[in-house]
Amino acid sequence: MTVVPTVRHPTRDARVLGLPELSGVGRTLVMGVVNVTPDSFSDGGEWFEPSAAVAHGLELLGEGADILDVGGESTRPGSVRVPQDQELARVLPVIEQLAARGAVVSVDTTRAAVAERAVAAGARVVNDVSGGLADPEMGRAVAESGAAYVAMHWRGHADVMDDRQEYDDVVADVRDELASRMAALHDDGVRPEQLILDPGLGFAKAGVLNWPLLAHLDALHQLGRPVLVGASRKRFLGHLLADPAGHPAPPRARDDATAAISALSAVAGAWCVRVHTVRASADAVKVAAAWAAASDGSRVGSPGTAPHSAPEALTSTVALTTESWTAGEQGMPTWQDSGARTDDGGRPR
């Protein structure tokens, strides 16, 4: 068996409190989505019954998922919030059973009370799309739990987020707003090593705004914490893959594009990718790790072969800068070009 050497990344391989076996593994992790909802945009109702959700989670583990993200409330644009007791009834039985089977479980919630109960039931990650803004008690709850915490960039609930997608510079603004959330969470007692950051693709971001965030994950790495990328099946991919008549590709037809983003995000140093179908992305991050190792290390061949790096011209071509995107070079739409926003960028979760 060929063993591919790993290339260390300062934020991807940073220690995450509560996840010792997943810290510093030398590759991007894969988080499989387990929606226990009747109205998720991608698979609403398919895994709504606890037994079906548990079976689906175990299937995702078998395909290579490192973490299972269990959610009981859809956050797609226009969705209506469910009562807290209903959210608890949906997620707790699934979390308990998956954790009992040895899975590393994440709870996808914006409510502190749900996070607390989920951690007590066996969840080890709290994945909060609001980054603590939806519930002022979330920071305290996370600090006391000691669980890992995914803080996503967020500007409002599903009923208002599409009205809040104006940015001076989407990459700089998302980075700075996440930095502000980090400071607020620190004031609530959350330790830096608990934090994972998520740029919030599709949340208050029209379609064209998502691509610069993906292309410039390095800007988020400046904040010093691991980055989670959640592009799976989102609307901006549907418009990218639209048919000749302009009809967006349906959610399940976006899985190949999702795997491509998983590979590119892994090369860019993402800590984890959050996906609905696991196997292709699990393969993609392994390919990315092998690619990075071959680019960084010595060429495979006879002993003494000198290290080989990508040609300078290729490197400079691939490394589009923030300035070139903003200026609209190479015929690409600028981030702030509202006329280029052909979709709402979303249908997340």
C-alpha positions in Angstrom: 0.0 0.0 0.0 1.3 3.4 -0.9 1.3 5.9 1.9 1.0 9.5 0.9 2.9 12.0 3.1 0.8 14.8 4.5 1.4 18.5 4.2 0.7 20.3 7.4 -1.6 23.4 7.4 -1.5 25.8 10.3 -5.3 26.3 10.6 -6.6 23.0 9.2 -4.5 21.0 11.6 -5.0 23.3 14.6 -6.2 21.6 17.8 -10.0 21.6 18.2 -11.1 21.2 21.8 -13.2 18.0 22.3 -12.1 16.4 19.1 -8.6 15.0 19.8 -8.9 12.2 17.3 -9.8 14.6 14.5 -7.3 17.3 15.3 -4.1 17.4 13.2 -5.0 14.4 11.0 -3.3 16.0 8.0 -6.3 16.1 5.7 -9.6 17.8 5.3 -12.5 16.1 7.2 -15.9 15.3 5.8 -19.1 16.1 7.6 -22.2 14.2 6.5 -25.6 15.9 6.7 -28.5 14.1 8.5 -31.5 16.3 8.1 -34.3 15.3 10.5 -36.7 17.7 8.9 -39.8 17.5 6.6 -38.8 20.6 4.6 -35.1 20.7 3.9 -34.4 22.0 0.3 -32.2 19.0 -0.6 -33.9 15.9 1.0 -36.9 17.2 3.0 -38.7 14.4 4.7 -36.5 11.5 3.4 -34.9 10.9 6.8 -37.5 12.5 9.0 -38.3 9.4 11.1 -35.6 8.7 13.8 -34.9 5.1 12.6 -34.5 6.4 9.0 -32.2 9.2 10.1 -30.0 6.8 12.2 -29.8 4.4 9.3 -28.8 7.2 7.0 -26.2 8.4 9.4 -24.6 5.0 9.6 -24.6 4.7 5.8 -22.7 8.1 5.7 -20.2 6.7 8.2 -19.7 3.7 6.0 -19.0 6.0 3.1 -16.2 7.8 5.0 -17.9 10.6 7.0 -15.8 11.8 9.9 -18.6 13.7 11.6 -22.4 13.5 11.3 -24.3 16.8 11.5 -27.8 16.3 12.8 -30.3 19.1 12.4 -34.0 19.4 13.2 -34.8 22.8 11.7 -34.5 23.9 8.1 -32.8 27.2 7.4 -33.7 27.5 3.8 -35.0 31.0 2.8 -38.6 31.4 3.7 -38.7 28.5 6.1 -40.7 28.9 9.3 -39.0 28.3 12.7 -40.2 25.2 14.6 -40.9 25.3 18.3 -37.9 24.3 20.5 -39.6 21.2 22.0 -40.3 20.0 18.4 -36.6 20.5 17.4 -35.5 18.6 20.5 -37.9 15.8 19.8 -36.5 15.5 16.3 -32.8 15.5 17.1 -32.2 14.0 20.5 -33.1 10.3 19.7 -31.0 10.4 16.6 -28.0 12.0 18.3 -28.2 9.5 21.2 -28.3 6.5 18.9 -25.6 7.6 16.6 -23.3 8.6 19.5 -23.9 5.2 21.0 -22.7 3.6 17.8 -19.4 5.6 18.1 -20.1 8.4 15.7 -18.7 11.9 16.2 -22.0 13.8 16.2 -22.6 17.5 15.5 -25.9 19.2 16.3 -27.0 21.8 13.8 -28.9 24.4 15.9 -29.1 28.1 16.8 -30.7 27.5 20.2 -28.6 27.3 23.4 -31.1 25.0 25.1 -31.0 22.5 22.2 -27.2 22.7 22.1 -27.0 21.9 25.8 -29.4 18.9 25.6 -27.7 17.6 22.4 -24.2 17.7 24.1 -25.7 15.8 27.1 -27.1 13.3 24.6 -23.6 12.7 23.0 -23.0 15.5 20.5 -19.4 16.8 20.5 -19.9 19.7 18.1 -22.4 22.5 18.0 -22.9 23.8 14.5 -24.6 27.2 14.8 -25.5 28.9 11.5 -26.0 32.2 13.4 -22.6 32.2 15.1 -24.3 33.0 18.4 -26.4 35.9 17.2 -29.7 34.1 17.2 -29.6 33.2 20.9 -27.6 35.4 23.4 -27.2 32.4 25.7 -25.3 30.3 23.1 -21.8 31.5 24.0 -22.3 30.7 27.6 -23.8 27.3 26.8 -20.9 26.4 24.5 -18.3 27.7 27.0 -19.8 25.5 29.7 -20.1 22.5 27.5 -16.5 22.4 26.2 -17.8 21.2 22.9 -16.3 22.3 19.6 -18.3 25.2 18.1 -18.8 26.1 14.4 -19.6 29.8 14.2 -21.0 30.7 10.8 -21.3 34.1 9.2 -24.9 35.1 9.5 -27.0 38.3 9.1 -30.5 37.1 10.0 -33.0 34.3 10.0 -34.4 32.7 6.8 -37.2 35.2 6.4 -34.9 38.2 6.2 -31.5 37.0 5.1 -32.1 37.6 1.4 -32.6 41.3 2.1 -29.2 41.6 3.8 -26.7 40.7 1.1 -25.0 44.0 0.5 -21.2 44.1 0.9 -18.4 46.6 0.2 -16.0 43.6 -0.2 -17.6 40.3 0.5 -14.4 38.5 1.5 -13.1 41.3 3.8 -16.6 42.0 5.3 -17.2 38.3 6.1 -13.8 38.0 7.6 -14.2 41.1 9.7 -17.7 40.1 10.9 -16.5 36.7 11.9 -13.6 38.3 13.8 -16.2 40.4 15.6 -18.1 37.2 16.5 -14.9 35.6 17.8 -14.3 38.5 20.1 -17.9 38.4 21.4 -17.8 34.6 22.0 -14.5 35.0 23.8 -16.2 37.5 26.1 -18.8 34.9 26.8 -16.1 32.4 27.9 -15.7 30.4 24.7 -12.0 29.4 24.3 -10.3 29.9 21.0 -9.5 26.2 20.6 -13.3 25.5 20.6 -13.9 27.6 17.5 -14.3 26.6 13.9 -15.3 29.3 11.3 -17.8 29.0 8.4 -18.2 31.7 5.7 -21.9 30.9 5.4 -22.2 30.2 1.7 -25.7 31.1 0.5 -26.7 32.9 3.7 -27.3 36.5 2.9 -25.1 36.0 -0.2 -26.4 36.2 -3.8 -24.9 33.6 -6.1 -22.0 35.5 -7.4 -20.9 36.4 -3.9 -20.1 32.8 -3.0 -17.3 32.2 -5.4 -14.9 34.8 -4.0 -15.3 33.4 -0.6 -14.4 30.0 -1.9 -11.5 31.3 -3.9 -10.1 33.2 -0.9 -10.3 30.9 2.1 -6.9 32.2 2.9 -8.6 35.4 4.2 -10.4 33.4 6.8 -7.3 31.5 7.7 -5.9 34.9 8.8 -8.2 34.6 11.8 -6.2 31.6 13.0 -9.0 29.0 13.4 -10.1 26.0 11.2 -12.6 26.7 8.4 -15.6 24.6 7.5 -17.0 24.9 3.9 -20.7 24.1 3.4 -21.4 24.4 -0.4 -23.3 21.1 -0.8 -26.2 21.3 -3.3 -26.6 25.0 -2.8 -28.5 27.2 -5.3 -25.4 29.0 -6.7 -24.3 25.6 -7.9 -27.7 25.0 -9.5 -27.3 28.1 -11.5 -23.8 27.3 -12.5 -25.1 24.0 -13.9 -28.2 25.4 -15.5 -29.5 23.8 -18.7 -29.5 25.7 -22.0 -32.9 27.2 -21.2 -31.6 28.6 -18.0 -33.3 26.2 -15.6 -31.2 25.5 -12.5 -30.0 22.0 -12.0 -32.0 20.3 -9.2 -30.3 19.7 -5.8 -29.3 16.1 -6.4 -27.7 17.0 -9.8 -25.3 19.3 -7.9 -23.4 16.5 -6.1 -20.6 16.2 -8.7 -20.0 20.0 -8.5 -20.1 19.7 -4.7 -17.3 17.1 -4.8 -15.2 19.4 -7.0 -15.6 22.1 -4.4 -14.6 19.6 -1.7 -11.3 18.9 -3.6 -10.5 22.6 -4.2 -11.4 23.5 -0.6 -9.2 20.8 0.7 -6.2 22.0 -1.4 -7.0 25.5 0.0 -6.7 24.2 3.6 -10.3 23.8 4.7 -10.7 21.9 8.0 -13.9 20.2 6.9 -16.4 20.1 4.1 -20.1 19.6 4.9 -21.9 17.5 2.3 -25.1 15.6 1.7 -23.4 12.7 -0.2 -20.2 11.6 1.4 -18.4 9.0 -0.8 -17.4 11.4 -3.6 -16.2 14.1 -1.2 -14.3 11.6 0.9 -12.5 10.5 -2.2 -12.0 14.1 -3.3 -10.2 15.2 -0.1 -7.9 12.1 -0.3 -7.0 13.2 -3.9 -6.4 16.7 -2.7 -4.1 15.4 0.1 -2.1 13.4 -2.4 -1.9 16.3 -4.8 -0.7 18.7 -2.1 1.9 16.2 -0.9 3.2 15.7 -4.4 3.4 19.4 -5.0 5.2 20.1 -1.7 7.5 17.1 -1.5 10.1 15.4 -3.6 9.2 14.0 -7.0 8.6 10.3 -7.0 11.3 8.5 -8.8 15.0 7.6 -8.4 16.7 8.5 -5.1 18.1 12.0 -5.0 15.5 13.5 -7.3 15.2 17.2 -6.6 12.0 18.7 -5.2 9.6 19.9 -7.9 7.3 22.8 -7.7 4.6 24.2 -10.0 5.8 26.6 -12.7 5.7 30.2 -11.6 3.5 31.3 -14.5 0.9 28.6 -13.6 1.0 29.6 -9.9 0.5 33.3 -10.7 -2.4 32.5 -13.1 -4.2 30.3 -10.5 -3.7 32.7 -7.6 -6.3 35.3 -8.6 -6.1 38.2 -6.1 -8.9 40.0 -4.3 -8.0 43.1 -6.3 -8.4 41.5 -9.7 -11.8 40.1 -8.9 -13.0 43.4 -7.5 -11.8 45.1 -10.6 -13.6 42.7 -12.8 -10.5 41.5 -14.7 -10.5 38.5 -17.0 -14.2 39.1 -17.9 -15.5 37.9 -14.5 -18.4 39.8 -12.8 -17.3 41.8 -9.8 -18.5 40.9 -6.3 -20.6 44.0 -6.1 -22.2 43.8 -9.5 -25.8 43.4 -8.6 -26.7 42.8 -12.2 -24.7 39.6 -12.1 -26.8 38.2 -9.2 -29.0 35.8 -11.1 -30.0 33.8 -8.1 -30.5 34.1 -4.3 -27.4 32.0 -3.7 -29.1 29.9 -1.1 -31.5 27.2 -0.2 -29.0 26.2 2.5 -29.4 23.2 4.8 
